[in-house]
Amino acid sequence: MKRHVLPLGALALLGLSGRALAQTYYDQTFAPVEPVHWHLQIGYSPTVGSTSSYFQGGVTFGGGLSWKPDPQMPFALRADLEYSRFDATRNLIAINELADQTQIDGGYGEVIGLNVDGEFKRPITPTVSGFAVAGVGIDHMHVALTQTVAYGTYVCDPWFGYCNYGLVPGDIVVASGSSTRFSWNAGVGLDFLLRNGQTFFVEVRYQRINTTQPTGFVPITVGLRF
């Protein structure tokens, strides 16, 4: 029976490929995990419940860190500092126009929050992990209602290089208020492995602030852990 013999060069190539594949698997699966990871995220936050009657969905962004006391365990402690901004609805504007007998043309709400959460993460595939987060926080809310007025200022034309004094529209704050309250949140997400231990993640949370009439919104974000 005829035997097939691979050239020595092919054997060497197969040996190198096997070692490279084994090393890649080792790097992604068994390499030591850093105990602290930073993250940045940005996304959109639709408002929910009664909050949607007063504020539209808006932008949200922030960052923070996660710390695993034991890198081999699925649990981590996570802290996030986030900013969200929401435009006022016509309903909120109309209510305050009627109450204050003042013309109101717009408004917004801002939330700056610090959350401390527990995070539980489990692998789904060698490069994808699922995670769940839940915890508490403290949030500072600021609401402002504005009126559009005309005011005098110099307006310059950069193309022709001259300035004229004239009237331009601008917003002034006619009513505002702020408060700081406790909150809680819970959510889920997916982590996608990148190079050098970094991950790209997608996350959805429910955030509820304990205002007199609870404030609720759902940050839907994408981000990077590094």
PyMOL commands that set and color helices and strands:
alter all, ss='L'
color gray80, all
select helices_A, chain A and resi 8-29+49-53+90-100+195-197
alter helices_A, ss='H'
color red, helices_A
select strands_A, chain A and resi 36-45+47-48+58-67+75-87+106-125+128-157+162-193+199-209+215-217+220-225
alter strands_A, ss='S'
color yellow, strands_A
deselect
rebuild
show_as cartoon
